[in-house]
């Protein structure tokens, strides 16, 4: 049966429908963001309360810490070594052309410690540890284990989310130091062996431009990035729906959202640190 021209949707109807769908999507995104912030505050408060009242689930914290280290340590080192070498080779090649080979060590120190090591650490933790956290909590959610805990008066945030947040932050700071050390050492080797630079020049420029504030900035970024990865993974896992397929979708969303958010947060933190702690001049 053919429909008449009068029954077809007009341009105004299509536009109105598109605007309504966009409005619902924006409203859902705002609600999700608000729920995410609320979960962060609740988890932080419950973590502090658990530590003060000696109710913190240390066994779960130790298990999660060991798991995160076991799945992230080797990939982190394997990525940090070539990453540090690539930075030195790219910067060193340009420095040779302009006659500024003595600044290779400084660029490697600042680029690796301040920016590369926290980002590499957070991305690997989000991909390996964050996906595992989201899948674990998502499986518990679809099996109604989370609802059972709430019925028994046990807070899932205190029992499950809080130890994972603390473990992710601790492991992020630990791995960040390893990435920074591996990146600097690989950059040093690349500068001396491939670019035929001098060890003294690399170390001299490194010590001239590096400062203790760089390490503090790097560790703080790593802790914040670890917290962000754990929060997004936990939130998506606790809100997983539609069975195993929903858990897989939640894991994918958690990794993508964390990856995008990391670079936005890193931009903001870098601007703040540049204002508070200006770069050191030789």
C-alpha positions in Angstrom: 0.0 0.0 0.0 1.4 3.4 -0.9 1.3 6.3 1.4 0.1 9.6 0.3 2.4 12.6 0.2 0.6 14.1 3.3 1.7 11.1 5.4 5.4 11.5 4.7 7.4 13.3 7.4 8.2 16.9 6.5 11.6 18.5 6.9 10.4 20.2 10.1 9.4 16.8 11.6 12.8 15.3 10.8 14.6 18.3 12.2 12.4 18.1 15.4 13.1 14.4 15.8 16.9 15.0 15.4 16.9 17.7 18.0 14.9 15.6 20.4 17.4 12.7 20.0 20.3 15.0 20.4 18.7 16.5 23.5 18.1 13.1 25.0 21.7 12.1 24.3 23.1 15.2 25.9 20.9 14.7 28.9 22.0 11.1 29.3 25.7 12.1 29.0 25.2 14.8 31.7 23.5 12.3 34.0 26.3 9.8 33.4 28.9 12.4 34.1 27.1 13.4 37.3 26.9 9.8 38.4 30.6 9.4 37.7 31.5 12.4 39.9 29.2 11.2 42.6 30.8 7.7 42.6 34.3 9.3 42.8 33.4 11.3 45.8 31.7 8.4 47.5 34.6 6.0 46.8 37.1 8.5 48.2 35.1 9.2 51.3 34.5 5.5 51.9 38.2 4.8 51.4 39.2 7.4 54.0 36.5 6.2 56.4 37.7 2.6 55.9 41.3 3.5 56.6 40.4 5.5 59.7 38.0 2.9 61.1 40.3 0.0 60.2 37.6 -1.6 57.9 39.5 -1.2 54.7 39.6 -4.5 52.7 43.4 -4.9 52.6 43.2 -8.5 51.2 41.3 -7.3 48.1 43.7 -4.3 47.8 46.7 -6.6 47.8 45.2 -9.0 45.3 44.3 -6.2 42.9 47.7 -4.6 43.3 49.5 -7.8 42.5 47.2 -8.5 39.6 47.7 -5.0 38.1 51.5 -5.3 38.4 51.5 -8.8 36.9 49.6 -7.8 33.8 51.2 -4.4 33.3 54.8 -4.5 34.3 56.4 -6.3 31.3 54.3 -4.5 28.6 55.2 -1.2 30.2 58.9 -1.9 30.1 58.7 -3.2 26.5 57.0 0.0 25.4 59.0 2.4 27.4 62.4 1.3 26.0 61.7 1.9 22.3 59.6 5.0 23.2 62.6 6.7 24.9 64.9 5.7 22.0 62.4 7.1 19.4 62.3 10.5 21.2 66.1 10.8 21.3 66.5 9.7 17.7 63.9 12.2 16.4 65.2 15.1 18.6 68.8 14.1 18.0 68.5 14.1 14.3 67.0 17.6 14.3 69.5 18.8 16.8 72.4 17.6 14.6 71.1 19.7 11.8 70.9 22.9 13.8 74.0 22.2 15.9 72.3 21.8 19.2 73.3 18.2 20.1 74.1 19.2 23.7 70.3 19.6 24.4 69.3 16.0 23.6 69.6 14.9 27.2 67.4 17.8 28.4 64.7 17.1 25.9 64.8 13.4 26.7 64.5 14.1 30.4 61.7 16.6 30.2 59.8 14.8 27.5 60.0 11.4 29.1 59.6 12.3 32.8 57.0 15.0 32.5 54.8 13.7 29.6 55.7 10.3 28.1 55.9 8.2 31.3 52.6 9.2 32.9 50.7 8.8 29.6 52.3 5.5 28.7 51.6 4.1 32.2 48.0 5.3 32.2 47.2 3.9 28.7 48.7 0.5 29.6 46.9 0.4 32.9 43.6 1.4 31.2 44.0 -1.2 28.5 45.2 -4.1 30.7 44.1 -3.4 34.3 41.1 -1.1 33.6 39.5 -3.6 31.2 40.0 -6.4 33.7 38.4 -4.3 36.4 35.5 -3.4 34.2 34.9 -7.0 33.1 35.1 -8.3 36.7 32.6 -5.8 38.1 30.4 -6.1 35.0 30.3 -9.9 35.4 29.4 -9.4 39.1 26.7 -7.0 38.1 24.9 -9.2 35.5 25.1 -12.1 38.0 23.3 -9.9 40.6 26.2 -10.2 43.0 26.3 -6.4 43.4 22.5 -6.4 44.2 23.1 -9.1 46.7 25.8 -7.1 48.5 23.4 -4.1 48.7 20.7 -6.3 50.1 23.0 -7.5 52.8 23.9 -3.9 53.7 27.4 -4.1 52.2 28.5 -1.1 50.1 30.0 -2.3 46.8 31.9 1.0 46.6 33.6 0.3 49.9 34.2 -3.4 49.4 35.0 -3.6 45.7 35.6 -0.2 44.2 37.7 1.5 46.9 40.5 -1.1 47.0 40.7 -1.0 43.2 41.0 2.7 43.1 43.8 2.7 45.7 45.6 -0.2 44.0 45.4 1.5 40.5 46.9 4.7 41.9 49.7 2.9 43.7 50.6 0.8 40.7 50.4 3.8 38.4 53.0 5.7 40.5 55.2 2.6 40.7 55.1 1.9 37.0 55.6 5.6 36.2 59.0 5.5 37.9 60.0 2.4 35.9 58.9 3.9 32.6 60.8 7.1 33.3 64.0 5.3 34.2 63.7 2.9 31.3 63.0 5.7 28.9 65.9 7.8 30.0 68.3 4.9 30.0 67.2 3.8 26.5 67.5 7.4 25.3 71.0 7.6 26.7 72.1 4.4 24.9 70.5 5.7 21.7 72.3 9.0 21.9 75.7 7.5 22.6 75.6 4.5 20.3 73.4 5.6 17.3 73.8 9.4 17.3 77.5 9.2 18.5 76.9 11.8 21.2 79.0 12.1 24.3 77.9 10.7 27.6 79.1 13.8 29.4 77.0 16.1 27.1 73.9 14.0 27.6 74.2 13.9 31.4 75.3 17.6 31.6 72.2 18.8 29.7 70.0 16.4 31.7 71.2 17.8 35.0 71.1 21.4 33.8 67.4 21.4 32.8 65.9 18.7 35.1 64.5 19.7 38.5 62.9 17.8 41.4 59.5 19.4 40.4 59.6 17.4 37.2 59.5 14.1 39.2 56.7 15.5 41.5 54.7 16.5 38.5 55.2 13.1 36.9 54.1 11.2 40.0 51.1 13.4 40.6 50.0 12.9 36.9 50.4 9.2 37.2 48.3 9.0 40.4 45.6 11.1 38.9 45.6 9.2 35.6 45.4 5.9 37.6 42.5 7.2 39.6 40.7 8.3 36.4 41.3 4.9 34.7 40.0 3.0 37.8 36.9 5.2 38.2 35.8 4.9 34.6 36.4 1.2 34.5 34.5 0.7 37.8 31.6 2.9 36.8 31.1 1.2 33.4 31.4 -2.2 35.1 28.8 -1.5 37.8 26.4 -0.1 35.1 26.8 -3.0 32.6 23.6 -4.3 31.2 22.2 -6.8 28.6 24.2 -9.8 29.7 27.7 -10.8 28.5 27.4 -8.6 25.4 26.7 -5.6 27.6 29.9 -6.4 29.6 32.0 -6.4 26.4 30.4 -3.1 25.3 31.1 -1.6 28.8 34.8 -2.7 28.6 35.2 -1.2 25.1 33.6 2.1 26.3 35.7 2.2 29.4 39.0 1.9 27.4 37.9 4.5 24.8 36.6 7.0 27.4 39.7 6.7 29.5 42.1 7.1 26.6 40.3 10.3 25.4 40.0 11.7 28.9 43.7 11.2 29.7 44.9 13.5 27.0 42.3 16.2 28.0 43.3 16.0 31.7 47.0 15.9 30.8 46.6 19.1 28.8 45.0 20.8 31.8 47.5 19.5 34.3 50.4 20.5 32.1 49.1 24.1 31.9 48.7 24.2 35.6 52.2 22.9 36.4 53.8 25.3 33.8 52.2 28.2 35.7 53.1 26.9 39.1 56.6 25.6 38.3 58.2 27.3 35.3 60.8 25.4 33.3 64.3 25.6 34.7 66.8 27.7 32.8 70.5 26.7 32.8 
